[in-house]
Amino acid sequence: MMSSGLNIWMYSIFFVLLCVCYKSPARNRDTLMELSLQEYFSILQTGKTSLVYFSQDVSADITVFLEELKKAAGPLHNYGISVAKVNCAEEEASKYCGKENDLTKAYLFRGNILLREFPTDTLFDVNAIIANVLFALLFNEIKYITSLEDFENIENAMKGKTNIALIYVRAIGTPEHRAVMETAFVYGTAYQFVLTTETALLEGIGAENSDIISGRLFFFHCKLVLDLAQKCQKTVLEQPLTILNIHRFLKLMDAPLLTEITEDPEKVSTVHLQLGLPLIFILSQQATYEADKKTAEIVAWRLLGKAGVTLLLKDSSDLNIPAHTNVIFKRAEEGVPVDFLVLHDVNSIISRVENNIPIQNNELAKDYEEGEMETLNLGIQDDQVVETVYRDRKRNLPLELIVELTEETFNSIIMNTSSSIILFYANWEAVSLAFLQSYVDVAIKLKGVSNILFTRVNCGDWSNVCTKQNVTEYPVIKIFKEGEKPVIYTGMLETEYLLKFIRLNGISCPVKIVTIEEAEEYLNGELYKELTSYSSVSILGIFSSNMTKEKENFIEAGNSLKGYVITGFYDEEDALILSKKYAVTLPALLLARHKEGKIDSILLPNSDAKDIVQIIKSALLEIFPEITVENLPIYLGLKKPLLILFRDGNLNYKDEIEMLHLVKQKHLETLIPCWLNLKTTPVGRGILKAYFKHLPPLPLLVLVDLHLRGQVSAFPLDQTINEKNILLWLHRVEAGLESPITTLSDEEWKPPLPAYNFLSRMDATVPYTEIAQFPTQNMLRCARTTDPQQHDKGHSEDKSAFRKEAT
């Protein structure tokens, strides 16, 4: 039914592929390292996680094991885990060399701490090796359970908090188990992952044919359940447990259950269509809206994971839809016309969808080897950052311009370089890889600047370095300059913004100006002419020679603004000359706006450093700015209502004059007057649709009160935008005489998950008692332990392996 390119797309798991596409060049750790005992224990001091096999005489069985271990080295390296074979010489004495039973085990270390011993017969192939190692490390993300009571306790604990992904695998170490572990590593705490190998538990939750399946994923929708007596609704992944299928399924579970639209179905695109699934439009009218919405929700739950469901409101739409149509069926293929249907009940809709879903292609459903991933045509990703990384995956970055730092070289290079710029990143993380491209672009632009050294630290390889530098999130830029504290870049992760920050950091702000002539050159933009394109405003603090405290506060403020604006100060005996020329009493600030060719003055009476920073930031703001994605957070931070003029193009001169006159007359002091160009900032269309449910005629003036009442009010479309009409309208809004077009939720705007501290997972002290619960120690190949006494015995043997130090 679907084209081959789209079929492949819908199974894509982009950020897992990134781990394959980007290999770390550091010391070939993506292959099996062969080391002497002395070499290996020197590496242990780095604190890195490693899987090690100590070898003496190699038997036929061990040869097979080593071949599988070699295959596992690359995938495990992508998760920050080194794999090594240590050759034990006969004369070397160690607790890991010499005893025959020690040569049938592999060891998992974090630094020189032994986390776990694995009998080699449990690591029987590459899938078992990767699955067991990740299982031992992901003790917080995955709960292993053996009974229905265990699951019910977890289900009750998660209600109202997070959703549950319950996974059944027939045995530990299978390909399905590996797929689950790699998925859990990527998703972290997005869901509560639960793993079981007990078919009795599946029967307890109502699963069918539990005795013949090799793996199954059940998604329990617990986040919205607040009543402990209510069961969490369940959705089953019906495809085989592969990384691609699991990721695709979880993306569908995250998509909205039901959406409402008023636009042409031919132009609608959702995650379901992007993943190759059909989209169902249930038509509704104002008179039957509530009943239609309930029907649509029932259909959406029954088709969850199979199709998307949308409620199409006909009353507010000028659409060419045949009479009597109540359902529209849209396939995922481009260019295929939609079907206009007349269906009379829910079962008819379900049947229509299920009869049109093609049987999964077995070739696509298999678990791809790393080498085969390159042949997949992923099309357009639904995450723009990951899309960029994948699209540019074959672009050869000139990394020779950037020095790679290790634990051994970090301090020496920093101390022996006047100015070092360091990128702390993770080579398996999408944002890091995207920003690495921008970082290289900046290095190219500044190639030949003698006093700047561009460097990078891969935190996946050198986690100790990143921990010591207090880096827990990626990516992070720090600038180290001789004799100064490191400066952290907090701006946009984009080439031009980083370039501006680095260039402005090249001068020691605030600059000490020593003559009146130099001060005039500074204010005219001549002193740092090459930097005026990066900072269109220069700040000069002027003080009399005895204003020590005021000058110190300004210097502190200038240091905190370093990299974002040029600051300088003048405190010579003749400072009064500048004071008189610019009609300001000391202490004061002079703001030279180079684009406008004017100089503004601001008094600084009894201002501490924080106040001065705020004064400068406020002075840098435009009085009628164009709102963009980059500057919106700045204006939102002022916590004032936004008076936004939406335009489909550049600002009209007449409108600009009307708005500027209102500003200069101080009629808008309690508001932030601004404008937004939908052509350069297309997200504005989505904002207007969220406010009006459709795109209204433009230009349009809108008042958005985010911080107090959450109300959105629109200037009447039948009135001319002029000073008089705007003031009358604002007075009516303030008096409560104008009804808002919508009221925004008071829910905080936060990321869907907190920033994840990957280094803490890699390097934190391990709660060994939890790892001891993993049922891997006494398993022969894929066999499960079913006898409780034998299971407990295995746990006691496991615990003896913990808290051992490599010596």
N, C-alpha and C positions, 0 to 999 in steps of 0.2 A: 504493500500500500504506500509506504513512504519511500522517498528517494534514499539511496545508499548513504549520501553525505549527511542527511538529516537523521537517518537511523543511527549512524555512528555518533553524531553530535549528542543525541539524547542520552547516551551512556557515558558522556565525558565526565571525568572528575578532575578538574583542571589543576587544583593545587597539589594533588598527589603526583600528577605528571611533572610538575615543576621540579620535584625532588629528583626525577630521572634526568630532566633536561639540563639542570645546572649541577655540575660536579665540582666539588672543591678541589683546587689544585694542591692543597696542603699535604705534602708528604705521602701522596698516594694512599690515603687511608680508606679509599673506597675499594681497595683490594685487600686480600688476606696478607697481612704483614708477617714475615718470618723473622724472628728476632732471637738473639741469645737471651739467657736469663738475666744477665746484667743490663742489657739494653732495655728489656721490658720494664724492669723495676725502676729504671730512671724515668721512663715515660709515665709510670703510675703517679708520680709526684704532681702531674698536671691537674689531677682531679677529674679527669675525663672518664666517662663510662666505657667499659671495654669488656668484650667476651673473649676468653683466652682458653686455648687448649695447650697443655704442656705435653710435649712429645719426646719419646725415646725411640724405642723400636716400633716401626710402623707395620702393623699387620694388615691383612686384606680388608678386614672390617673397618679398621681405622682409615685406610685409604679411601674407602667409600665415604666415610664421615667427613674427611678433610675436603673431598670434592664438593660436598654439599655446603660445608662451612665457607668455602671459597665463593660459592654462588650467593651466599647470604651476606657477604661482606659489604657489597655495594648498597643494597637496600638498607641495611642497618646503619651504614655511614650516614645516610640521608636523615636519620633520626638522632645523629650525634653520638653514635656508638661505634667504637673501633673494634675490629676483629683481628686477632693475632694468634699465630702459632709460635709457641716458644720452644726452641730446641734445647733439651736438657742434656748437657754433657755428663758423662759418667762420674766425673770428679766433683761436680757441683752438688752442694747439699742444700735442699730446700724441702719444705713440707709439701710442695707440689710436684717434686721430681723424686723418683726413686721407688716409691711404693707402686706395686702393680695395679691396685685398685684406683689409685689416683690418676692413672693413665686412661681410665675409662670414664673420665668426667671432664666436663668443661666448666669454667668458672666465670661468673659475672661480677665485675668489680666496679665500684665508683671510687676513683682515686686508688688508695691502697686498702680500702675497706671491701671485704668480700660480702657481696649481697646474697649470692645463691650458687649452689652447686647443681649442675645438670648431668645426670648419667647420659652418656653419649647415645644409648639406645632410645632415649626419649627425643633426641635431636636427630631423627632418622632421615630427614630431608630438609630442603631449604625452607619449606613452609613451616615445618615443626620448629626449626631454629628461630625464625623470625617471630612466630607466634609465641613461643615460650619466653623469649627474651623480653618482648614488649609487654606480655602479660605480667611478668615480674616487676616491670617498671611502672606500669599504669595502675598502681594499687589504689589510687584515689578515684580514678575515673570509672573503674569497672568493679562491680560487686559480683562475687561468685556465690550462687545459691544452689541448694539441693532439694528444697521442699516448697510446696505451695504456701505454707505459713511464712517462710522467709520472704517470698515475693509479696504477699499481702501486707507484711510489715513495711516493706519499702514503698509499696503503692500508697499506703496511708500517710507515710512520712513525706511523700512528694506532692501530695494533693495541694493545690494552690501555689506550688513553688516551681516545678519543672516537669517536663514530660519524660517518659521512660522508654528506652529502647531495650526490650527484652530479647535476647538472642539465644537460640538453641543451636548447639553444634553437637554432632554425634560423638565427637571425641576431641580431646586437646591435641593440638598439633596438626590438624587437618587444614586444607586450603581455606575452608570456610572460617576456621578460627583465626587464621592469619589475616583474612580480609577484615574481620571484625576488629582485630587489634590495630591494624593500620588506620582504619576509619576512626576509632576512638582516639588515636593519637592526634589526628587532625582536628576533630570536633571538640576535644577537651571537655569542658564542663557545660557544653551547650545542652546536653541531655544527661539523664542518669542512665548510664549503661549497666545492664545486668546480664550476666552470662550463666547458662546452665547446660548440663549434659544429661539431665534427667527427663526421660520421656513421660514419667508419671506427672511431672509438673505441667507439661504441655496438655495432658489430658485434663488436668485440674482447671486450666483456663479455657477449655473448650476447643482445643486445636484438633483437627481431624487428620487421620492417617499419620499420626506422630511416629509410628513404628517404621515408616519407609522413607522418611525425609532425612537428608544429610545435614540440613541447616535451615533455620527459619527465623525471620525477624518479625516481632510484634511491637507495634508502636502504640503506647498507651497515652492518651491525651489527658494528662492529670493537671496541667498548669492552671486550667480554668475551673477545676472542680474544687469547691470550697466546703462541701458537705462530706464529712467522713463516711456517712452511710451510703453515699452515691459511688458507684463504680466508675472507673475511668473508661472512656470509650476506646475501643481497640481497632487498629487498622493493621492488616497483614501484608508484608512484602511477599508477593507470589512468585517472583523470579528467583533464580539461584543466588546464593550469598556470594557475590563478588564485590570488589571495591567499587566498581562502576555502578552496579545496581543499587548498592546500599546508599551511595552518595546521591544518586538520582532520586531514590525514594525519600531520603531525608529532606532534599530540596522541596519536594512536593508536600511533605508534611509541614514545612515552614511557610508555604504559600497561603494566602488568605483563603478561608473556606468558601466564602461567597463574596463577590464584588458586585457593585452596582454601577451601571454606565448609562449614558444617554446618546452615545455617539454611534457612528456606523460600524456594525460588526466586522465589516471587511477591513477596517483600519485598526482593530483592537489586537494587541499582542500581549500575551501573558507568559509566565514561566511554563505553563502546561504546553502551549504551542511550541515554545523554544525547546522543550524536552520531547517533542514528537507526539504529544497527546492531543486529542480533540478538545474543543471548547464548546460548551452548551450555553445558549442564550435562552433564558425563559422570559417571555415577554410579559409585561405588567402594565396596568393602568392605575391611575390615582384611586379609583373606586375599589379596586381589588388588591391594592398594594400589600396589605398585611397578610392576606391569605396566600398571595403569590410568593411572598418572601418565605413563609413557612414551608410551602411546597419546594421552593428552591433549596432551602437548607436541608430538607430531607434528601433530595436528590444529591446534593453536594456531599453529604456524609456517606451515602451508598456508593458514590463514584469516586470517593477520595483515593487518590493514587492512580486512577484510571482516566479521569478527565477533569477539566476545570468547569466551574459553573458560574454564570454571570446573570444577574437580574437586569434586563434591559427595559428602561422606563420609556414607554412610547409617547406619553402625554407631552413631555418636554422636548421631543425630538422630531425633526423634520426629516423622516427617513422613508425611503421607498421600500416598504415592506408589504407584500401581498395581504389582502384582507383574509381574516380568519386564522392567519398564522399565529401560533402560540409558542413555538419552539424553533430555534435556529441552530443548525448543526454546522460547525466550522472545523475542517480538518487541518492538520498541521502543515501539509504541503503548500508551498507558495504557488499562487496562480490558480488553485482549485476553488471554484465558486462555492459559496455557502449553500446549504440545503434549507429551504423554508418548509416547515413541517406543521401538521396538525395532529398532535398527540393528546390523548384524553386522560391518561393517568401516569403515575410515577413509574410503574413497571414498564410501560411502553418506552419511556425515555431511557431507562436503564438498559433495556433490551437493545435499543437502537445503538447505544454506545458499545455494549459488549460484543455485539455482532459485527461491529466495524473495527474492533481492535485486532490487529494482526497477531498471529502466533509469533512469539519471540524467535528471532534468528539464533540458532544454536551457536553459530560462529561468533556472533556478537556477545552472547551471554557467557562465553568462557572467560576465565581469569587470564588476562593478557600478560605475557612476559614483558619485561622492561624493554627489550629491543623492539617488540611489536608496537609499542605505544606510539612510536614516531610516525607510523603509517596512518594513524587515525586522523580524519579530517574533522577538527573540533568546531569549525564554523565560528559563530559568534558566542562568546561566553556571556553568562548573565552577570558576572562580576567584572567591572571595567578594569580594575587593577590587574586581576589575573589574566584577563583577555590581553592586556598590553604585554604582560610578561610572556604569555604563550605565543602571541603573534611575533614577538621579537626574539624568540628563543634561539634562533640560529644566527642572530646578529653577533658578530665577533666584536666584543668590547675590547678596546685597547687598554687592558688592565696593567700593561707594563708602565703606564703613567702613575699607577697607584701602588705604593709599597705595601705588601702584606706583612702585618705584624704578628708575632707569636709571643708566647709567654717569655721566651728567652730574649727576644729583641725589643720588646715594647719599651722598657725603661731606658735602655741605652739610646735608642733612636730619638725618643722624646727629649731626653736630656741634652743630646748633641745637635738639636735642630732649633733654630730661632723661632720658627712658627710651623706647627704641625696641625693638620686637619685630619681628624680620625673619624671614619665611618664605622660604627658598631652595627653589625647586621647578622642575619641568619640566612644561610644560603638555601634553605628550604622554605622560606617564608615569602609570600607573594609581594607584600609591600616593600620588603627589603630589596627584593630583586628588581622591582620597578624603580625604586629610588636609586639603586646602584647605577642604572643607566643615566639618570640625571646627574649623579655624582661624577661619573666619567665625563659627561658633557661639560661640566664645570671645569674639570681638570684640563680638558682640551682647550677651553677658552682661556685658561690662565697658564697654559704651557709657556714656559720661558720666564715666568716670574720667579726670580732666583730665591726669594726668601720664604717661599711657601712649599711645603712638602705634603702631598696628598697620600694618606695611608688608609688602611682598612683592617678591621679585626673581625674574623668570622667567629661569632659566639658559639656556633655549633661545634667548632674545633677547639676554641680557647675560652671555655666558659669561665675559668678562674679569672682570666684577665677582665672579662666583662663584669663579673661579680665584684671584683675589687674596685672597678670604676663606677659601681652602683648603677649599672645598666641592666634593667630587667625587662625592658620593652624594646622592640625593634621597629624601624631603624632609629639610631641616635647619632647626631653629629656633635663632636666636641672640638674646640680649637684650643690648642696648647701653645702658649707663647712664653718665651723665656722670662722668668721673673714675675709672671702674672698668674692669677688663678685661671683654671680652665673655664671657657665660656661654652655654654650649651646652646645649640641652635633650636629655637622653638617655633620657627616660621613654617610656611608651606613647604611640603616635600616636592619641590619643583625647581627646575634649573635656574630660572631667572631670580627667584627669591633667594635661593642659596648663594648664587653669584653675588647678589647685592650685599648679603650679610657678610660674606668673606671679604669683599672689596672694602666695605665700610669698616671692617675690623682691622684693615691694614694700617689705619692711623690710630694713634693713641688718643682716644676721646676720654674726657674733654681736652682739646688742644689748648695749650697756653699761648695766648697772643701777647706779644711784647711791645708793639708800637701801634700808634693810631693808624699809620699807613697800612700796616698789616691787618688791622681790624677792618678797615674799609675794603681791602682786597678780599678778606674772608666773607664779609657781608655781600659783596658784589659777585661772589662765586668764582673769583679769579684764583684764590689761594689753592683751592682743591677743584679746579675746573674739570679734571678727569672724573670726578666723583659726583658731579651735580646730576648726572643722568640716573644715578642710583638714589640720591636724596635731593629732592627738589626744594627742601627747606633746610637751612642751616641755623642753628641756635647759638647765640652768643650771650653768655652771662656777663654783666658788667658790675664791678664791685669797687668800692674804695679800698685802699690798701689796709685799712684797719678792720674790715668786715671778714674776719677769719672764719667765724662759725658759718656765716651765710655761704662763703666760698666753699667750705668743706662739704656742706649739704649739696651744693650744686655739683661738685666733683663726684660725689657718691651717686647722684642721680644720673650724671653723664655716663658713669661706668655701667650702670644697669641698662642704659639705652644703647650701649655700644653695639654696633652692627645694624642698627635700625635707623639712626639719624646722626648727622654730624653735629657735634657740640664742641664749643670752645668757651674760654673765659678770658676776661681782661681785668686786671686788678692793679694797674699802674697808677702813679700819682696823678696823671692827667685824665683819669676816667671820667671826670666831670665834663670834659669836652664832648665825649659821646653822649653823656646824659643830657646836656643842653641841646645838642644837635637833634636828638630824637625825642626831646621834650618828655623825659621820664626821670623820676627820682630813683636814686640807688637804694638798695640793690634792684636790678631789673633784668629782664630777658629781652633780647632783640631777635625777632624771627624774620629771617631773610627768605622771602618766597621768590625763588629765582624765576619760575615760569611767569608769574604776574609782574615781576620787577618791582616789588614793593617790600617795605620793612615795617613790621608791626612791633609794638612794644608792650610788655606786660610787667606790672609791679610784682616784686617778690617780698612782701612784708612777712617776717616771722614764719617762713616756709621751711619745713624739714624736707629730707630727701624724697620721701614718698609723695609729699604734696607737690614737689617740683616735677617729679615724673608724671603725675596726673595732669598738672598744668600743661606740660609739654605735649602729652598725648592728646589732650583736648584741643590744644591750639593747632595741632597738625590735622585735625579733622576738617573737612570741607563743610561749608555752611549749607550747601545743597548738593550732596554727593550723589553719584551714580552707585546704586547698590549692586555689588557683585558677590559671587560665592566667597571670594577671598576676604572682603571687608565686612560682610554681614555680621560675623561674630563681634567685631569691634563695636558696631553701632548697637547691637543687642545688649552689649555689656553696659551701655549707658542707662538701661532700664527705663527708657521713655517710650511712649507710643510712637509708632512709625507712621508718618504721613507720606504714602508712596504714590507717586505718579507713574502708572504703568504705561509704557509706550511701545509700539511695534516699530522701533527704529530710533534714530537719534532725537535728542531733545529739541523741541520746537522753541525758537527764539522768544515768541510771545509768551508761551507757558513759563519759560525760564525767568523772564522779566517779572511776571506776576508773582511767582514763588519767591524770588529774591527780594522783591519789594516787601512782601509779608515778613520775611526773615529780618530785614534791616529795620523794619518798623517794630520789631520785637513782639509781633503778634503770635509767634510760634515758639516761644522760649520753652514751653513745657512739652514740645513735640520734637521729633527728628524729621524734618522735611527732606525728602530724597526722591530719586526717580530710578526706574528700572527699565532697561532696554531688553525686550523679549528676544531680539535677534542675537544679541551677544550673550545674554543670560537666559537661555531657553527654559531653565527650571521655573522661570516666572509663569509660564503657561500652566504648569502643574499647580502652582500656588493659586492662581486665579480659578482653576477648575475645582480645587478643593474648597474655595470660598463660595463659588457661585453654582457648582455642579455642571458648569459649561463655560466656554470662553466668551466673556462679554465683549461688547464693542469697545474699541480703544480710540483715543487715550482715556484712561480712567483713574480717578483719584480715590484712594482707599486709605482709611484710618484703621490701623491694627494696634490694638491695646493688648499686648501679650502679657504684661506683668501684673495688671490689676484685675480687670474684669474678663479678659480674654475675648472681648467683643471685636468684631470686624464690621465696620460701617463703610458704605459706598456713597460717593458723591452722586447726586441725581444725574442720570444720563441725559435728561432733557434740558439741563442747564449748562451755560457756558462757564468754562473754567476761568474765572477772573477773581481779583482780590475781594470784591464785595460779596460775591456768591460763596466763596470759600469761607469767609468769616461768618456769614450767616449760618451756613451749614454746620460749621464747628460749634457755634453757640447752641444750635439745636441738638447736636449730639451730646454736648456737655450737660444740657438741661434734661436729657432723657426723652426728647421729643422725636428722635429718629430711631426707628427699630433697626437693630443690627441685622446684617444679612446672615451671620452665623456667629456662634460662640465657640471658641477654641477650648479644647480640653486643658485642664490644669495639670495634666500629667507631665512629669519632668522629661525633657528631651535628653535621653541618655543613649549611649551605644547599647545594642541588644545584650551585650555581655561585657563585664569588666575586662580591662586589659589583662591578658594572661601572662603571668610570670613564668616563662618557660625555663629560665635558669634555675628557679627554685625546684622545679620538677626534676631537672637533670642533676642538681647538686645538693639538694637539701638532705638532712639526715633522714634515713629511711626508717619508717615505722615497721620494724622487722616482723612484729607479730602479725601485721596484716599480710605481708608477703608470705608468711608461713601458711596462710590459709589457702594459697593457690594449690590446686590438686595436681601438681606436676611431678613431685619427687618420685613416687613409686609407680609410675605409669610405664608399662612396657609398650613402646610404640604408641598406638592410639587407644590401647585398652583403658577403660575407665575403672576406677576403684569403686566397688559397690558395697563392700563389707565395711560397716562403720568402724569396727575395731581395727581393721587394716588401715582405714583412712586416718584414724587418730595416730596410729603408729607411724605413718608416713609424716605426719605433722611434727611429731617429736623428733624424728630424724632431721627434718628440715631445720628446726630451730638451732640445732647444734652447728649448723653451717654459718650462722650469722655472727656479726661483730668479730670476725677474724680479720687480722691485718696481714697483708702480704709482707713478707720479710725476705 
